Amino acid sequence: MREMNDKQLKILHLYHDLMNLYGDWANAAVMERELAARGCDVVLEKKSGGDDVDFDTYDFIYIGCGTERSQVACMRDLARFKDALIGSIEAEIPVLATGNSHELFGQALTDAAGSRHKLLGLLGFETVQLNARVTGDCVFRTSFLQNKLIGFINRAGGEQKGDIERPFYVEPGEGAGFAAFSEGIRYKNLLGTYMTGPILVRNPPLLKFFADIVAGDTARADNRVDAFFSFQEKAYETALGKLR
Protein backbone atom coordinates (compact mmCIF):
# COMPACT_ATOMS: atom_id res chain seq x y z
CA MET A 1 0.00 0.00 0.00
CA ARG A 2 1.08 3.59 -0.51
CA GLU A 3 2.61 5.58 2.31
CA MET A 4 0.10 7.56 4.36
CA ASN A 5 1.81 10.70 5.57
CA ASP A 6 -1.15 13.06 6.01
CA LYS A 7 -2.08 12.52 2.38
CA GLN A 8 -5.50 12.54 0.81
CA LEU A 9 -7.19 9.14 0.77
CA LYS A 10 -8.85 8.21 -2.52
CA ILE A 11 -11.74 5.81 -3.02
CA LEU A 12 -12.55 4.38 -6.46
CA HIS A 13 -16.08 3.21 -7.24
CA LEU A 14 -15.44 1.23 -10.41
CA TYR A 15 -18.34 0.67 -12.83
CA HIS A 16 -20.61 2.73 -10.59
CA ASP A 17 -23.35 2.68 -13.23
CA LEU A 18 -23.03 -0.78 -14.78
CA MET A 19 -22.57 -2.69 -11.51
CA ASN A 20 -25.09 -1.12 -9.15
CA LEU A 21 -28.18 -3.30 -8.77
CA TYR A 22 -29.24 -3.02 -5.14
CA GLY A 23 -27.94 0.30 -3.91
CA ASP A 24 -24.33 -0.88 -4.16
CA TRP A 25 -23.24 2.76 -4.50
CA ALA A 26 -23.77 3.10 -0.75
CA ASN A 27 -20.71 0.95 -0.02
CA ALA A 28 -18.39 3.54 -1.54
CA ALA A 29 -20.39 6.38 0.03
CA VAL A 30 -20.32 4.95 3.55
CA MET A 31 -16.59 4.27 3.30
CA GLU A 32 -16.11 7.92 2.40
CA ARG A 33 -18.25 8.89 5.39
CA GLU A 34 -16.41 6.54 7.74
CA LEU A 35 -12.98 7.85 6.77
CA ALA A 36 -14.15 11.47 6.98
CA ALA A 37 -15.62 10.79 10.43
CA ARG A 38 -12.20 9.54 11.50
CA GLY A 39 -10.74 12.89 10.47
CA CYS A 40 -9.22 11.77 7.17
CA ASP A 41 -9.04 13.91 4.04
CA VAL A 42 -10.91 11.68 1.61
CA VAL A 43 -12.26 11.91 -1.93
CA LEU A 44 -14.56 9.51 -3.81
CA GLU A 45 -14.10 9.08 -7.56
CA LYS A 46 -16.38 7.18 -9.95
CA LYS A 47 -15.17 5.48 -13.12
CA SER A 48 -16.90 3.35 -15.72
CA GLY A 49 -16.41 1.71 -19.11
CA GLY A 50 -14.03 3.59 -21.39
CA ASP A 51 -12.67 5.84 -18.63
CA ASP A 52 -8.96 6.09 -17.94
CA VAL A 53 -8.07 4.66 -14.52
CA ASP A 54 -4.77 4.97 -12.66
CA PHE A 55 -5.21 2.24 -10.05
CA ASP A 56 -2.00 3.16 -8.24
CA THR A 57 -3.55 6.40 -7.01
CA TYR A 58 -6.34 4.76 -4.97
CA ASP A 59 -6.44 3.54 -1.39
CA PHE A 60 -9.71 1.58 -1.65
CA ILE A 61 -11.44 0.12 -4.72
CA TYR A 62 -15.06 -1.01 -4.81
CA ILE A 63 -16.95 -2.92 -7.53
CA GLY A 64 -20.63 -3.77 -7.11
CA CYS A 65 -23.10 -6.27 -8.53
CA GLY A 66 -24.66 -6.15 -11.99
CA THR A 67 -26.80 -8.13 -14.37
CA GLU A 68 -25.14 -10.94 -16.30
CA ARG A 69 -25.11 -8.63 -19.37
CA SER A 70 -23.39 -5.84 -17.42
CA GLN A 71 -20.92 -8.36 -16.05
CA VAL A 72 -19.87 -9.31 -19.60
CA ALA A 73 -19.45 -5.62 -20.52
CA CYS A 74 -17.22 -5.10 -17.48
CA MET A 75 -15.05 -8.12 -18.17
CA ARG A 76 -14.41 -6.85 -21.69
CA ASP A 77 -13.52 -3.37 -20.44
CA LEU A 78 -11.34 -4.66 -17.60
CA ALA A 79 -9.10 -6.44 -20.10
CA ARG A 80 -7.50 -3.00 -20.74
CA PHE A 81 -6.44 -2.78 -17.11
CA LYS A 82 -5.67 -6.39 -16.25
CA ASP A 83 -2.01 -5.90 -15.30
CA ALA A 84 -2.62 -2.58 -13.52
CA LEU A 85 -5.50 -3.85 -11.39
CA ILE A 86 -3.70 -7.08 -10.50
CA GLY A 87 -0.62 -5.02 -9.65
CA SER A 88 -2.64 -2.93 -7.20
CA ILE A 89 -4.01 -6.05 -5.54
CA GLU A 90 -0.50 -7.52 -5.29
CA ALA A 91 0.55 -4.23 -3.67
CA GLU A 92 -2.17 -4.87 -1.05
CA ILE A 93 -4.53 -2.06 -2.00
CA PRO A 94 -7.89 -2.98 -0.36
CA VAL A 95 -10.50 -4.12 -2.89
CA LEU A 96 -14.10 -5.13 -2.20
CA ALA A 97 -16.09 -6.89 -4.93
CA THR A 98 -19.72 -7.73 -4.16
CA GLY A 99 -22.22 -9.88 -6.02
CA ASN A 100 -21.09 -11.33 -9.33
CA SER A 101 -18.25 -8.83 -9.72
CA HIS A 102 -15.98 -11.05 -7.62
CA GLU A 103 -16.25 -13.71 -10.33
CA LEU A 104 -14.19 -11.41 -12.58
CA PHE A 105 -11.02 -12.29 -10.63
CA GLY A 106 -11.21 -15.96 -11.64
CA GLN A 107 -9.87 -17.72 -14.70
CA ALA A 108 -13.07 -17.99 -16.72
CA LEU A 109 -16.85 -17.83 -16.65
CA THR A 110 -19.22 -20.09 -18.54
CA ASP A 111 -22.62 -18.44 -18.84
CA ALA A 112 -26.02 -20.11 -18.88
CA ALA A 113 -25.97 -20.25 -22.68
CA GLY A 114 -22.71 -22.22 -22.61
CA SER A 115 -20.40 -19.42 -23.78
CA ARG A 116 -17.02 -19.36 -22.04
CA HIS A 117 -15.47 -15.97 -21.20
CA LYS A 118 -11.85 -15.44 -20.19
CA LEU A 119 -11.45 -13.35 -17.02
CA LEU A 120 -8.64 -11.59 -15.15
CA GLY A 121 -7.05 -14.85 -14.04
CA LEU A 122 -5.78 -13.62 -10.68
CA LEU A 123 -7.16 -16.63 -8.77
CA GLY A 124 -7.48 -20.26 -9.76
CA PHE A 125 -11.21 -20.76 -10.02
CA GLU A 126 -13.84 -20.86 -12.75
CA THR A 127 -17.53 -19.99 -12.51
CA VAL A 128 -20.28 -21.94 -14.26
CA GLN A 129 -23.69 -20.23 -14.37
CA LEU A 130 -27.11 -21.85 -14.74
CA ASN A 131 -30.51 -20.37 -15.59
CA ALA A 132 -31.76 -21.07 -12.05
CA ARG A 133 -31.14 -18.46 -9.38
CA VAL A 134 -29.98 -18.55 -5.75
CA THR A 135 -31.68 -15.89 -3.63
CA GLY A 136 -32.23 -15.10 0.02
CA ASP A 137 -31.16 -13.25 3.13
CA CYS A 138 -28.30 -15.00 4.90
CA VAL A 139 -26.16 -14.83 8.01
CA PHE A 140 -22.43 -15.29 7.42
CA ARG A 141 -19.55 -16.39 9.59
CA THR A 142 -16.14 -15.34 8.30
CA SER A 143 -12.54 -16.49 8.58
CA PHE A 144 -11.33 -12.99 9.49
CA LEU A 145 -13.94 -11.40 11.80
CA GLN A 146 -15.38 -12.43 15.15
CA ASN A 147 -18.72 -10.79 14.33
CA LYS A 148 -21.27 -12.41 12.06
CA LEU A 149 -22.40 -10.57 8.94
CA ILE A 150 -25.78 -10.24 7.25
CA GLY A 151 -26.40 -10.05 3.53
CA PHE A 152 -28.69 -10.70 0.58
CA ILE A 153 -27.76 -13.07 -2.23
CA ASN A 154 -29.35 -12.98 -5.70
CA ARG A 155 -27.11 -14.67 -8.21
CA ALA A 156 -27.19 -17.05 -11.14
CA GLY A 157 -27.16 -20.61 -9.92
CA GLY A 158 -24.24 -22.91 -10.64
CA GLU A 159 -20.87 -23.55 -9.11
CA GLN A 160 -17.31 -22.32 -8.78
CA LYS A 161 -14.60 -24.85 -9.52
CA GLY A 162 -11.15 -24.47 -8.03
CA ASP A 163 -9.16 -24.72 -4.83
CA ILE A 164 -9.30 -21.20 -3.34
CA GLU A 165 -9.81 -19.69 0.09
CA ARG A 166 -13.53 -19.07 0.62
CA PRO A 167 -13.81 -16.68 3.59
CA PHE A 168 -17.59 -16.63 4.04
CA TYR A 169 -19.60 -19.43 5.63
CA VAL A 170 -23.30 -19.15 4.95
CA GLU A 171 -25.66 -20.27 7.71
CA PRO A 172 -29.15 -20.16 6.16
CA GLY A 173 -29.27 -20.16 2.35
CA GLU A 174 -26.75 -21.24 -0.25
CA GLY A 175 -23.06 -20.58 -0.75
CA ALA A 176 -20.82 -21.02 -3.79
CA GLY A 177 -23.08 -23.75 -5.24
CA PHE A 178 -26.43 -25.35 -4.50
CA ALA A 179 -24.88 -27.81 -2.04
CA ALA A 180 -22.00 -25.67 -0.76
CA PHE A 181 -22.20 -23.41 2.24
CA SER A 182 -18.97 -21.48 1.77
CA GLU A 183 -18.50 -18.69 -0.73
CA GLY A 184 -16.47 -15.70 -1.79
CA ILE A 185 -12.78 -15.06 -2.40
CA ARG A 186 -9.91 -13.63 -0.38
CA TYR A 187 -6.42 -12.77 -1.54
CA LYS A 188 -4.21 -10.28 0.31
CA ASN A 189 -6.58 -7.28 0.77
CA LEU A 190 -8.99 -8.36 -1.98
CA LEU A 191 -12.30 -9.59 -0.61
CA GLY A 192 -15.15 -10.86 -2.77
CA THR A 193 -18.59 -12.16 -1.86
CA TYR A 194 -21.94 -12.96 -3.44
CA MET A 195 -23.55 -10.61 -0.92
CA THR A 196 -25.16 -7.73 -2.76
CA GLY A 197 -26.41 -4.26 -1.91
CA PRO A 198 -25.04 -1.90 0.75
CA ILE A 199 -23.20 -4.54 2.77
CA LEU A 200 -20.83 -2.01 4.39
CA VAL A 201 -23.84 -0.03 5.61
CA ARG A 202 -25.56 -3.15 6.93
CA ASN A 203 -22.39 -4.53 8.55
CA PRO A 204 -20.39 -2.09 10.72
CA PRO A 205 -17.76 -4.76 11.54
CA LEU A 206 -16.94 -5.16 7.84
CA LEU A 207 -16.86 -1.40 7.30
CA LYS A 208 -14.43 -1.00 10.21
CA PHE A 209 -12.32 -3.89 8.91
CA PHE A 210 -11.70 -2.12 5.61
CA ALA A 211 -11.46 1.38 7.11
CA ASP A 212 -8.74 0.20 9.51
CA ILE A 213 -6.71 -1.08 6.55
CA VAL A 214 -7.22 2.10 4.52
CA ALA A 215 -6.64 4.61 7.32
CA GLY A 216 -3.90 2.69 9.10
CA ASP A 217 -2.60 4.55 12.14
CA THR A 218 -3.54 7.98 10.78
CA ALA A 219 -6.97 7.92 12.45
CA ARG A 220 -8.79 5.94 15.09
CA ALA A 221 -12.32 4.57 14.91
CA ASP A 222 -13.11 6.00 18.35
CA ASN A 223 -12.62 9.53 16.93
CA ARG A 224 -15.98 9.25 15.16
CA VAL A 225 -18.68 11.63 16.37
CA ASP A 226 -21.16 11.13 13.52
CA ALA A 227 -24.51 10.02 14.99
CA PHE A 228 -25.17 7.99 11.86
CA PHE A 229 -22.92 5.23 13.12
CA SER A 230 -24.87 4.63 16.34
CA PHE A 231 -28.03 4.07 14.26
CA GLN A 232 -26.04 1.85 11.94
CA GLU A 233 -25.00 -0.35 14.87
CA LYS A 234 -28.59 -0.60 16.13
CA ALA A 235 -29.89 -1.53 12.67
CA TYR A 236 -27.21 -4.22 12.34
CA GLU A 237 -28.02 -5.78 15.71
CA THR A 238 -31.75 -5.72 14.96
CA ALA A 239 -31.39 -7.33 11.54
CA LEU A 240 -28.96 -9.95 12.84
CA GLY A 241 -31.40 -10.86 15.60
CA LYS A 242 -34.24 -11.28 13.09
CA LEU A 243 -32.21 -13.52 10.75
CA ARG A 244 -30.72 -15.83 13.39
N, C-alpha and C positions, 0 to 999 in steps of 0.2 A: 504494500500500500504506500501511497505517497506520504511524505513527511507532513505533519500537521503543526506548523509553527504559526498559530494565530492566522491561518489562511482561511479563505472562504471555502465552505464545503459545498459541493455541487452534486445534485441529484439528477439522474437521467431517467425520465419516463419514456421508454422506447416503445414505439408503435402505440402511442396513447390513443389513437383513433381506431386502428384496426383490431387491437387486442384489448377490448374494454367492454365486456359483456354485462357484468353484474356490479357496476360501480367500482371496477378495479382501480380507476383513477384515484380513489381515496387512499390507496396504499402509499402512493408517492406523496400525496398531500399531507397525510398524517405524519409521515417521516419528516417532511419539511417542518411541520408544526412541533414535533417532538424535539428536533435539533434546535429550533429557534427558542423553545421553552427552556432549553439547557443553556442558553446564552450564546449559541453558535451563530456565526454569520453564514447563512445558508441560502442557496438559490436553487430553484427547480426549473429544469429545462425539459422540453418535450420535443421528441424527434419521431419521424415516421418514414415511410417508404420514399426513397429517393433523396432524403436529406443526407448531408455530410455529417459524420459523427466522429469525434476524436475521443475514443473511449478512455484514453490515458488521463483525461482532464476530470473524470468523475470519481466521486467517493462512494456512490451507491447507485446501482442500476436496477430498475424494475421493469419487468415485462408481464403483462396481464394475459387474460384468457380471451380467446376469440373463436369464431366459428371455424369449422374445418376449412372452409374456403379462405378465410383470412389467414389461417395458419399456413396454408400453401403459399399465399402471397408473401408472408413474412420470411418463410424459409428461402424463397427465391431472392428476396432483397438482402437477407443476412449473408448470402454467399459473398457479397462485396467485402464484408467486414470479418470474415471468418477468422483470419489470423489475428486481427486487432482485438476482437472480443475475447478470443481464447487467451491471448496474451494478458489481458486485463484480469481474467479469472486466475491465471497462473500467478499473477502478481498479487493475488489475494484481495482484489477489489470486491466488496460485498455485492452479490447479485441475488435477487429474489425473482423467481419465475413461477407464476401461479397458473392453475388450469393447464390447458394443453400446451402452453408455451414452453414448459420444461421438457417436453418431448423433443424440442429442437436441438437439444444438446446431445442427443443420441446419434447413432450411426445412420439409421434410416427409419422411415415410416412407410408402412403399407396401408393405404386407405381402404375404406369399405368396398370400393370398386375394384380393388386388386392392384392399383398402381403403386409402384414403389418409388419413394422420393429419398434422395440422399440428403442427409442433414449435416450439422456442424462436425460431428464425429469426435467430440471431446470425451465422451464416456462410452463404454462398451455395451450399449443396449440398443435394441430395436423395438419399435412400437408397431403393433398390428391392430388396426381398428376394425370394428364390426358395425353393422347398422343399428344394433341394439344400443341402448344407453344405460349408464350407471348413474343414478341420481340419489340424493338424500343428504340430510344433515347428519354429521358425524362428530364423534369425540375422538381426539387423537392423543396418543402418547408419543413422545419423541425420544430419540437417542441423545439429545443435547440439552433438554430443559427438564426441570423437575415438574413444572406446571403442565397440566393437560391443555390442549388447544381445542377450539371448536371451529367447524367449517362446513361449507356446502360443496358437494361434488355434483357436477353435471357434465359428464364426458362420454365420448364414444366408447362403447364396450370393446373388449378385446384383451390383449395382454402385452406386457413388456418382457422381452427375452434378453437375458444377459445377467451376468454376475456383478451387480453393483450394490453399493450401500444404499439401502432404503431407510430413511430416517424417521418416517412416520408410520405409526402402528394404529390402524383404524379399529375402533371398538365396535359401534354399530355401523352397518353399511359395508361397502366393498372397498378393496384397496387397489393394487395394481392390475388385478384381473378379477374375474367373477368369483374365484375360489381363494384369492389371496387377500390377506388382511394387512399387508405392508405396502407402502407406496412412496413415491417421491424419489428425489436424488439429492446427494450431498457430495460436494467436492471442494476442498478448501473453504472459501467463503461463498460459494455458490450453493443455494438452496432452492430446490424445486418441489412442487407439490400439486396434486390435482385439486386442492382446495381453490375455490374461486371467490370472487367478490372482495370486499374490503377486509381481508384477513388480519391486517395489521391494526385496523380499528377494532375489530372484534376480539383481538388477542393481545392485550398489553404485554404479556411476557415475551411474545415474539417481536413486538415493536421494540422493546427495551433490548432484546438480544442483538438486533441489528444496529440500533442506535449506539450501543456500547462499542461495537466494532468500528462504526463510522467516526464517532466523536473521540474515541480513545480516552486519554486522560485530560483532554482539553475542557471537558465539562462533566458534571456529575448529574445523575438522574434526580437526586434530591434537591437540585436547584430549581426544579420546575414549580411554577406558581400558577400555571394555567388551570382553571377550574374544570376545564374539559376533561382532564385526565382522571379526576375523581369519579365523574359520571361514566367514563369509559370503563373503569374498574368495576363499578357496580353493575353495568350492563353485562360485562363478561361473566361475573359471578352468577348473575341471574340466569343467563343463557346456559351456562355450564350446568347449573342445577337442574334446569328443565330437561336437558338432553341426557343426563346420566341415567 
